[in-house]
Amino acid sequence: MASKLTITKDDQYLFGEGTHYEIYKKLGAHPMKRGRSEGVYFAVWAPLAQAVSVVGDFNQWDETAHPMKKVGPIGIYEVFVPKAKVGQLYKFYIVGFHGEILYKADPYANEAEMRPGTASRITDIQYAWKDQKWMETRESFDEKVSPMAIYEVHLGSWKKHPCTKEDEDGFYNYRELAHELTKYVKEMGYTHIELMGISEHPFDGSWGYQVISYYAPTSRYGTPQDFKYMIDYFHKNKIGVILDWVPAHFPKDAHGLADFDGTAVYEHADPRQGEHPDWGTKIFNYGRNEVKNFLIGNALFWIEEYHVDGLRVDAVASMLYLDYGKQDGQWVANKYGGNENLEAMEFLKHLNSVVLGRNPGALMIAEESTAWPKVTGDLKDGGLGFSLKWNMGWMNDFLEYMKLDPYFRKYNHHKMTFSMTYAYSEKYVLVLSHDEVVHLKCSMVNKMPGELDDKFKNLRAGYAFMFGHPGKKLLFMGQEFGQLQEWSEARELDWYLLGEENHKKLQGYVQSLLKLYKKYPALYAGDNDPEGFAWINANDGDRSIFSFVRQSPTKRNHLLFVCNFTPVERPEYRVGVPRKKQYKLIFTEEGIVEPKVYKAQKQECDNQPFSIAYPLPAYGVAVFQF
């Protein structure tokens, strides 16, 4: 509990410059002691307000009880409220620029009232961390040469409490989730968990992408301390944590950031620059220093205060293009007449340089769906400076191919090979995320053609191809066991399906893939090195078979992949191999198998001097170590 807290001239100067990276320690609500009096210090930025006061449980929501004093020209208001205490609800009562009366939640609040309530809650976020060893090790983490297999999770619908009544949400608490998720993720073999929608949001159906309180973990699953406990527990069990983070837009809810003091504070005043017509949301004003500071401070807050290991930055394309999702007349060109958002570009560069500069081993991952150059490029080289980028091109092509009846795959063979033409232009994560299993797109297994058994065989072959392809890996929850229904945030995954053989088998297969992936550096250490991958045959469209080699930088334990995407068995399939070595079959469509050795013969095949022949089943997969 701080004994002295006040906004200094230095604070105002740095905030006005956009470089007060720990501004969240000053703005917001902070329990403290002044003299002999214990209470809470409140501070808020409302530059064009006529007057501001704080209202809450501590003053019966009386707007005259605690008027706030404006400090300096920048528009920060502060007040110390004796006897206000942790757990009490509050809002800022603002007389806006035009005289309007506004009741606003605190933009820097560390906790929010459980929806449908809209107030902020006074809280104490101090916590005794036990993950020092993880944090020290993290400093030397290098994603370029390390395995990353990410399990994307929506906490509210991963599992729900049994016997939940109709008027209950059935949510597990962060502490319960820590234990349940850790057990499952460790058993399966993922290296990281990516959490959707943690910052406080009013509407469950937004999945957390319509944020109201950027500095508050959602109260749906517990307190800030509960959330810290969960991160701590993941770290204790060597599981990295990535958080979805949404700096691209925010909702128009009356208690939120929109028109904060009766004017556009966080957004652009011109709706052509400040609104997404398709999403019905506001766009942050990346040219305003205090707004950039709010966002960069928030990214640092999650990584430094909550020990999160990385942020997956949502909707980066919508930030980079001024005309994203807009018709003619709905947007304004930049000063050069182009559609690039120059202010957003500078903001992202600033963000990545500060976050990664201050936190070695942390990750900044871009969800960017276009061919914008150098998203993961070095800042010195004109890049945006992200650590990794979601590979949406691969995902679209892969799913388009996998949905096809096997008969038509031969005409679309290029869909599976095209991604290798740009595989080294960025540092990629291959993703099959929540977005692919909602809005009538079908669950992953139901995208596959054929009868139920065929669907599972198709999916197993597809997953093997994905794990062999360069790039880090991400699967959304439920995809690992063949969830049949589309995902909905309102219900838990269909865990009962694991009582059926196909589902149990798929889960075991993904577990085996994860084991294989982490065991062999060939599958991850050369992701960004063209030497790490070579096609054996990229042109066998007639048979819809792909064969390629992943080469290990250690020069040992290279892997040869063969994937058959038709229901046609090849009893004597011959594949070209680069060397006259022994090729040990270690993995098939059944998962990890007892190794079987095949000796290369001097028989040319696939433009290789040697080859091996072996039986390749329908939808068969073969991984050979050599």
DOSE-134412 format. One record per residue (C-alpha): residue in three letters; x, z, y; residue number from 1. Coordinates in steps of 0.5 Angstrom, whole numbers. Each point is the difference from the previous one (the first is absolute). Last residue first. Example, Ala and Ser with C-alpha at 12.3 -4.5 7.8 and 13.67 -1.06 7.14 Angstrom:
  rest      u      w      v   nr
   SER     27     14     -2    2
   ALA     -2      2     -7    1
This chain:
  rest      u      w      v   nr
   PHE     34    -82    -82  626
   GLN     -6      3      0  625
   PHE     -6     -4     -2  624
   VAL     -7      1      3  623
   ALA     -6     -4     -3  622
   VAL     -7      0      2  621
   GLY     -6     -4     -4  620
   TYR     -6     -2      3  619
   ALA     -1     -3     -7  618
   PRO      6      2     -4  617
   LEU      7     -3      1  616
   PRO      4      0     -7  615
   TYR      7     -1      1  614
   ALA      6     -5      1  613
   ILE      6      1      4  612
   SER      4     -5      4  611
   PHE      7     -2      3  610
   PRO      3     -5      5  609
   GLN     -6      1      5  608
   ASN     -4     -6      3  607
   ASP     -6      3     -3  606
   CYS      2     -1     -7  605
   GLU      7     -2     -3  604
   GLN      2      3     -7  603
   LYS      6      4     -1  602
   GLN     -4      6     -3  601
   ALA     -1      6      3  600
   LYS     -1      6     -4  599
   TYR     -6      4      0  598
   VAL      0      7     -1  597
   LYS     -7      5     -1  596
   PRO      0      6      4  595
   GLU     -6      5     -2  594
   VAL     -5     -2      5  593
   ILE     -2      2      7  592
   GLY     -7     -2      2  591
   GLU     -5     -4     -4  590
   GLU      1     -7      4  589
   THR      7      1     -2  588
   PHE      6      4      2  587
   ILE      7      1     -3  586
   LEU      2     -7     -3  585
   LYS      8      0     -1  584
   TYR      3     -6      2  583
   GLN      7     -1     -3  582
   LYS      5     -4      4  581
   LYS      2     -7      0  580
   ARG     -2      0      8  579
   PRO     -5     -3      5  578
   VAL     -6      0     -5  577
   GLY     -5     -6     -1  576
   VAL     -7      2     -3  575
   ARG     -3     -2     -7  574
   TYR     -7      2     -2  573
   GLU     -1     -1     -8  572
   PRO     -6      3     -1  571
   ARG     -3     -2      7  570
   GLU     -7      4      0  569
   VAL     -5     -3      5  568
   PRO     -4      4      4  567
   THR      3     -2      7  566
   PHE      4      4      5  565
   ASN      7      1     -4  564
   CYS      5      4      3  563
   VAL      7      0     -2  562
   PHE      5      4      4  561
   LEU      8      1     -1  560
   LEU      3      6      2  559
   HIS      7      2      2  558
   ASN      3      6     -3  557
   ARG      7      0      2  556
   LYS      3     -4      6  555
   THR     -1      7      5  554
   PRO     -4     -5      5  553
   SER     -5     -1     -6  552
   GLN     -2     -7     -1  551
   ARG     -8     -1      0  550
   VAL     -1     -6     -5  549
   PHE     -6     -5      0  548
   SER     -5     -3     -4  547
   PHE     -7     -2      2  546
   ILE     -5     -3     -5  545
   SER     -6     -4      2  544
   ARG      1     -5     -6  543
   ASP     -1     -6      4  542
   GLY      3      3      6  541
   ASP      6      1     -3  540
   ASN      4     -1      7  539
   ALA      3      7      2  538
   ASN      5      0     -6  537
   ILE      6      4     -1  536
   TRP     -1      3      8  535
   ALA      5      4      2  534
   PHE      0      7      4  533
   GLY      5      5      2  532
   GLU      5     -5      3  531
   PRO     -5     -1      6  530
   ASP      1      7      2  529
   ASN     -6      4      3  528
   ASP     -3      3     -6  527
   GLY      7      0     -4  526
   ALA     -1      8     -1  525
   TYR     -7      0     -2  524
   LEU     -1     -3     -7  523
   ALA      7     -2     -2  522
   PRO      1      8      1  521
   TYR     -3      1     -7  520
   LYS     -3      7     -1  519
   LYS     -5      0      6  518
   TYR     -4     -6     -2  517
   LEU      0      1     -8  516
   LYS     -3      7      1  515
   LEU     -5     -3      5  514
   LEU     -2     -6     -4  513
   SER     -1      5     -6  512
   GLN     -5      4      4  511
   VAL     -3     -6      2  510
   TYR     -1     -1     -7  509
   GLY     -2      7     -2  508
   GLN     -6     -1      5  507
   LEU     -2     -7     -2  506
   LYS      0      3     -7  505
   LYS     -5      6      2  504
   HIS     -4     -6      3  503
   ASN     -1     -4     -6  502
   GLU     -1      6     -5  501
   GLU     -6      3      4  500
   GLY      1      8      1  499
   LEU      4     -2      7  498
   LEU     -7     -3      2  497
   TYR     -2      7      2  496
   TRP      5      0      6  495
   ASP     -5     -4      4  494
   LEU      3      1      7  493
   GLU     -3      5      4  492
   ARG     -6     -2      4  491
   ALA     -2     -1      8  490
   GLU      7     -4      2  489
   SER     -2     -6     -5  488
   TRP      4     -4     -4  487
   GLU     -3     -6     -4  486
   GLN     -2      2     -7  485
   LEU      4     -1     -6  484
   GLN      6      4      1  483
   GLY      5     -3     -4  482
   PHE      5      6     -2  481
   GLU      6     -1      5  480
   GLN     -5     -4      5  479
   GLY     -4      7      1  478
   MET      5      2      6  477
   PHE      3     -6      4  476
   LEU      6     -3     -2  475
   LEU      6     -1      4  474
   LYS      7     -3     -2  473
   LYS      7     -1      3  472
   GLY      2     -7      0  471
   PRO      3     -5     -4  470
   HIS     -5     -3     -6  469
   GLY      1      4     -7  468
   PHE     -5      5      2  467
   MET     -5     -5      2  466
   PHE      1     -4     -6  465
   ALA     -1      6     -5  464
   TYR     -6      1      5  463
   GLY     -3     -7     -1  462
   ALA      1      0     -8  461
   ARG     -4      7      0  460
   LEU     -5     -2      4  459
   ASN     -1     -7     -4  458
   LYS     -1      4     -7  457
   PHE     -5      5      3  456
   LYS     -4     -5      3  455
   ASP      0     -4     -7  454
   ASP     -2      6     -4  453
   LEU     -6      1      5  452
   GLU     -2     -8     -1  451
   GLY      3     -5      5  450
   PRO      3      0      7  449
   MET      3      5      4  448
   LYS     -3      3      6  447
   ASN     -3      5     -4  446
   VAL      6      4     -2  445
   MET      2      0      8  444
   SER     -6      3      2  443
   CYS     -5     -5      3  442
   LYS      1     -4      7  441
   LEU     -7      2      2  440
   HIS      2      4      6  439
   VAL      5      5     -4  438
   VAL      6     -1     -5  437
   GLU      5     -4      4  436
   ASP      0      4      6  435
   HIS      2      6     -4  434
   SER      7     -3     -1  433
   LEU      3     -5     -5  432
   VAL      7      0      4  431
   LEU      7     -3     -1  430
   VAL      4      4      5  429
   TYR      5     -5      3  428
   LYS      6      0      4  427
   GLU      0     -6      4  426
   SER      2     -8      0  425
   TYR      3      2     -7  424
   ALA     -6     -2     -4  423
   TYR     -2     -6      4  422
   THR      1     -6     -5  421
   MET     -1      6     -6  420
   SER     -8      0      2  419
   PHE     -1     -7     -2  418
   THR      1      2     -7  417
   MET     -7      3     -2  416
   LYS     -4     -5      4  415
   HIS      4     -6     -2  414
   HIS     -3      0     -7  413
   ASN     -7     -1      3  412
   TYR     -2     -7     -4  411
   LYS      3      4     -6  410
   ARG     -5      6      1  409
   PHE     -6     -4     -1  408
   TYR     -1      1     -7  407
   PRO      2      7      1  406
   ASP     -7      1      4  405
   LEU      3      2      6  404
   LYS     -1      7      3  403
   MET      8      1     -1  402
   TYR      2     -6      4  401
   GLU     -4      2      6  400
   LEU      2      8     -1  399
   PHE      8     -2      0  398
   ASP     -1     -5      6  397
   ASN     -3      5      4  396
   MET      4      6     -2  395
   TRP      7     -4      1  394
   GLY     -3     -2      7  393
   MET     -1      7      2  392
   ASN      7      3     -1  391
   TRP     -1      6      3  390
   LYS      6      1      4  389
   LEU      6      5      0  388
   SER      5      4      4  387
   PHE     -3     -2      7  386
   GLY      5     -2      5  385
   LEU     -4     -5      4  384
   GLY      6     -6      0  383
   GLY      3     -3      6  382
   ASP      7      1     -4  381
   LYS      2      6      3  380
   LEU     -7      3     -2  379
   ASP      2     -2     -7  378
   GLY     -5     -4     -4  377
   THR     -6      3     -4  376
   VAL     -5     -3      4  375
   LYS      5     -6      1  374
   PRO     -5     -6      1  373
   TRP     -8      1      1  372
   ALA     -2     -4     -6  371
   THR     -7      4      0  370
   SER     -3      6     -4  369
   GLU      4      6      3  368
   GLU     -1      6     -3  367
   ALA      7      3      2  366
   ILE      4      6     -3  365
   MET      4      5      3  364
   LEU      4      4     -4  363
   ALA      4      6      0  362
   GLY      7      0     -3  361
   PRO      3      2      7  360
   ASN     -4      4      5  359
   ARG      1     -1      7  358
   GLY      3     -7      0  357
   LEU     -6     -2     -5  356
   VAL     -6      3      5  355
   VAL      4     -2      7  354
   SER      2     -7     -2  353
   ASN     -7     -1     -4  352
   LEU     -4      2      6  351
   HIS      4     -4      5  350
   LYS      0     -6     -4  349
   LEU     -8      1     -1  348
   PHE     -1      1      8  347
   GLU      4     -6      2  346
   MET     -4     -4     -5  345
   ALA     -6      3      3  344
   GLU      1     -1      7  343
   LEU      2     -8     -1  342
   ASN     -7     -1     -4  341
   GLU      2     -7     -2  340
   ASN     -6     -5      1  339
   GLY      4     -4      5  338
   GLY     -1     -2      8  337
   TYR      7      2      2  336
   LYS     -3      6      3  335
   ASN     -4      2     -6  334
   ALA     -7     -3     -1  333
   VAL     -6      3      1  332
   TRP     -6      1     -6  331
   GLN     -7     -1     -1  330
   GLY     -1     -6      4  329
   ASP      2     -4     -7  328
   GLN     -2      4     -6  327
   LYS      3      6     -2  326
   GLY      2      3     -7  325
   TYR      8      0      2  324
   ASP      0     -3      7  323
   LEU      6      4      3  322
   TYR      4      0     -6  321
   LEU      5      5     -2  320
   MET     -5      6      0  319
   SER     -5     -3     -5  318
   ALA      6     -2     -4  317
   VAL      2      7     -1  316
   ALA     -7      2     -3  315
   ASP      2      7     -3  314
   VAL      7      3      0  313
   ARG      2      3     -6  312
   LEU      4      6      2  311
   GLY      6      3     -4  310
   ASP      3      6     -3  309
   VAL     -5      6      3  308
   HIS      3      6      1  307
   TYR     -6      3      4  306
   GLU      3      2      7  305
   GLU      6     -6     -1  304
   ILE     -4     -6     -3  303
   TRP     -7      2      2  302
   PHE      2      2      7  301
   LEU      5     -6      1  300
   ALA     -5     -5     -1  299
   ASN     -5      4      5  298
   GLY      6      0      5  297
   ILE      0     -7      0  296
   LEU     -7     -1      1  295
   PHE     -1      5      6  294
   ASN      6     -3      3  293
   LYS     -2     -7      0  292
   VAL     -7      3      3  291
   GLU      4      3      5  290
   ASN      5     -6      2  289
   ARG     -6     -5      1  288
   GLY      2     -7     -3  287
   TYR     -3      2     -7  286
   ASN     -7      1      3  285
   PHE     -3      1     -7  284
   ILE     -6     -4     -2  283
   LYS     -7      2      0  282
   THR     -5     -1     -6  281
   GLY     -6     -4     -2  280
   TRP      4     -3     -6  279
   ASP     -2     -7      1  278
   PRO      0      0      8  277
   HIS      7      4      0  276
   GLU      1      3      7  275
   GLY      5      2      5  274
   GLN      3     -7      2  273
   ARG     -6     -4      1  272
   PRO     -4      6      2  271
   ASP      4      1      6  270
   ALA      1      7      1  269
   HIS      6      1     -5  268
   GLU     -1      6     -5  267
   TYR      3      7      0  266
   VAL     -2      2      7  265
   ALA     -6     -5      2  264
   THR     -4      3      5  263
   GLY     -5      6     -1  262
   ASP      5      5     -1  261
   PHE      1     -2     -8  260
   ASP     -3     -7      1  259
   ALA      1      0     -8  258
   LEU      4      5     -3  257
   GLY     -5      4     -4  256
   HIS     -7      4      2  255
   ALA     -4     -6      1  254
   ASP      2     -4     -6  253
   LYS      3     -7      2  252
   PRO      5      0     -6  251
   PHE      7     -1      0  250
   HIS      5     -6      0  249
   ALA      7     -3     -3  248
   PRO      4      7      0  247
   VAL     -3      2     -7  246
   TRP      4      3     -5  245
   ASP      0      0     -8  244
   LEU      4      6     -2  243
   ILE      6     -1     -5  242
   VAL      2      6     -4  241
   GLY      6      0     -5  240
   ILE     -1      4     -7  239
   LYS      6      4     -2  238
   ASN     -4      6     -3  237
   LYS      2      5      5  236
   HIS     -2     -6      5  235
   PHE     -7     -1     -2  234
   TYR     -1      8      0  233
   ASP      3      0      8  232
   ILE     -5     -6      1  231
   MET     -6      4     -3  230
   TYR      2      6      4  229
   LYS      1     -3      6  228
   PHE     -7     -3     -1  227
   ASP     -3      8     -1  226
   GLN      4      2      6  225
   PRO     -4     -5      4  224
   THR     -6      2     -3  223
   GLY     -5     -2     -5  222
   TYR     -2     -7     -4  221
   ARG     -6     -2      5  220
   SER      4      3      6  219
   THR      4     -7      1  218
   PRO      7      1      2  217
   ALA      1      1      7  216
   TYR      4     -3      5  215
   TYR     -3     -7      1  214
   SER     -7      3      1  213
   ILE     -5     -5      1  212
   VAL      2     -6     -5  211
   GLN     -4     -5     -3  210
   TYR      4     -3     -6  209
   GLY     -1      7     -4  208
   TRP     -4     -3     -5  207
   SER     -5     -3      5  206
   GLY     -6      2     -5  205
   ASP      2      7      1  204
   PHE     -2      0      8  203
   PRO      3      5      5  202
   HIS      7     -1     -1  201
   GLU      6      5     -1  200
   SER      7     -3     -1  199
   ILE      0      0     -8  198
   GLY     -3     -7     -1  197
   MET      4     -3     -6  196
   LEU      6      4     -4  195
   GLU      5     -4     -3  194
   ILE      4      4     -6  193
   HIS      7     -2     -2  192
   THR      4      0     -6  191
   TYR     -5     -2     -5  190
   GLY      1      2     -7  189
   MET     -7      1     -3  188
   GLU      1      7     -2  187
   LYS      4      1      6  186
   VAL     -6     -3      4  185
   TYR     -5      4     -4  184
   LYS      3      7      0  183
   THR      1     -1      8  182
   LEU     -7     -2      1  181
   GLU     -3      6     -3  180
   HIS      5      5      3  179
   ALA      0     -3      7  178
   LEU     -8     -1     -1  177
   GLU     -1      7     -1  176
   ARG      4      2      6  175
   TYR     -3     -6      5  174
   ASN     -7      3     -2  173
   TYR     -4     -4     -5  172
   PHE     -7     -3      3  171
   GLY     -6      0     -3  170
   ASP     -4     -2      6  169
   GLU     -6      5     -1  168
   ASP     -7     -2      2  167
   GLU     -1     -3     -7  166
   LYS      3      6     -4  165
   THR      7     -1     -3  164
   CYS      0      2     -7  163
   PRO      7     -3     -1  162
   HIS      5      0      6  161
   LYS      2     -7      2  160
   LYS      5     -4     -2  159
   TRP      4     -6      4  158
   SER     -6     -1      4  157
   GLY      2      5      6  156
   LEU      7     -1     -1  155
   HIS      0     -7      1  154
   VAL      7     -2     -4  153
   GLU      5     -5      0  152
   TYR      5      1     -5  151
   ILE      7     -3      2  150
   ALA      5     -3     -5  149
   MET      7      0      4  148
   PRO      6      0     -3  147
   SER      7      0      4  146
   VAL      4     -5      3  145
   LYS     -3     -2      6  144
   GLU     -4      6      1  143
   ASP      6      4      1  142
   PHE      0      8      0  141
   SER      6      3      3  140
   GLU     -4      5      4  139
   ARG     -5      1     -5  138
   THR      4      4     -4  137
   GLU      1      5      6  136
   MET     -8      0      0  135
   TRP     -1      1     -7  134
   LYS      5      6      0  133
   GLN     -4      3      6  132
   ASP     -7      0     -4  131
   LYS     -2      7      1  130
   TRP     -3      0      6  129
   ALA     -3      6      4  128
   TYR     -6     -2      4  127
   GLN     -2      0      7  126
   ILE     -6     -4      2  125
   ASP     -4      5      4  124
   THR     -7     -2      1  123
   ILE     -5     -1      6  122
   ARG     -5     -5     -2  121
   SER     -2     -6      3  120
   ALA     -8     -2      0  119
   THR     -4     -5     -3  118
   GLY     -4      3     -5  117
   PRO     -3     -5     -5  116
   ARG      6      0     -3  115
   MET      4      6     -1  114
   GLU      3      3      7  113
   ALA      7     -3      2  112
   GLU      7      3     -1  111
   ASN      7     -1      3  110
   ALA     -4     -2      7  109
   TYR      4     -5      4  108
   PRO     -5     -5      2  107
   ASP     -5      6      1  106
   ALA     -7     -1     -1  105
   LYS     -4     -2      6  104
   TYR     -6      2      4  103
   LEU     -1     -5      6  102
   ILE     -4      1      6  101
   GLU      0     -6      5  100
   GLY      2      1      7   99
   HIS      3     -8      0   98
   PHE      7      3     -1   97
   GLY     -2      5     -6   96
   VAL     -2      7      0   95
   ILE      3      2     -6   94
   TYR     -2      6     -5   93
   PHE      6      0     -5   92
   LYS     -3      2     -7   91
   TYR      1      7     -4   90
   LEU     -1      3     -7   89
   GLN      3      7     -2   88
   GLY      4      0     -6   87
   VAL      6      3      4   86
   LYS     -1      4      6   85
   ALA     -2      0      7   84
   LYS      1      8      2   83
   PRO      3     -3      7   82
   VAL     -1     -7      2   81
   PHE      6     -3      3   80
   VAL     -1     -7      4   79
   GLU      3     -7      1   78
   TYR     -2     -6      3   77
   ILE      5     -6     -1   76
   GLY     -2     -6      5   75
   ILE      7     -3      2   74
   PRO      0      2      7   73
   GLY      2      8     -2   72
   VAL     -3      5     -3   71
   LYS     -8      0      0   70
   LYS     -3      7     -1   69
   MET     -5      1     -6   68
   PRO     -7      3      2   67
   HIS     -1      6     -5   66
   ALA     -7      3      0   65
   THR     -4     -6      4   64
   GLU     -1     -4     -6   63
   ASP     -3      5     -4   62
   TRP      0     -1     -7   61
   GLN     -1      7     -2   60
   ASN      7      2      3   59
   PHE      4      1     -6   58
   ASP     -4     -5     -5   57
   GLY      2     -6      5   56
   VAL      0     -3      6   55
   VAL      7     -2      4   54
   SER     -1     -3      7   53
   VAL      2     -6      4   52
   ALA     -2     -3      7   51
   GLN      0     -6      3   50
   ALA      3     -4     -6   49
   LEU      5     -6      2   48
   PRO      6      2     -4   47
   ALA     -3      4     -6   46
   TRP      6      3     -4   45
   VAL     -2      6     -3   44
   ALA      3      7     -1   43
   PHE     -2      7     -3   42
   TYR      4      6     -1   41
   VAL     -4      5     -5   40
   GLY      0      8      0   39
   GLU      4      6      0   38
   SER      0      4      6   37
   ARG      6      5      1   36
   GLY      4     -5      4   35
   ARG     -2     -6     -2   34
   LYS     -1     -1     -8   33
   MET     -1     -7     -3   32
   PRO     -5     -4     -4   31
   HIS      1     -7      2   30
   ALA     -5     -5      1   29
   GLY      1     -7      2   28
   LEU      6     -3      4   27
   LYS      7      4      0   26
   LYS      2     -1     -7   25
   TYR     -3     -6     -1   24
   ILE      5     -3      5   23
   GLU      5      0     -5   22
   TYR      3     -7      1   21
   HIS     -1      0      8   20
   THR      3     -7      1   19
   GLY     -6     -3      3   18
   GLU      3      0      7   17
   GLY     -6      3      3   16
   PHE      1      5     -6   15
   LEU      7      1      1   14
   TYR     -2      2      8   13
   GLN     -5      4     -2   12
   ASP      4      4     -5   11
   ASP      5      1      5   10
   LYS     -4      2      6    9
   THR     -2      6     -5    8
   ILE     -7      1     -4    7
   THR      0      7     -2    6
   LEU      1      4     -6    5
   LYS      3      7      0    4
   SER     -1      5     -6    3
   ALA     -1     -5     -6    2
   MET     -3      2     -6    1
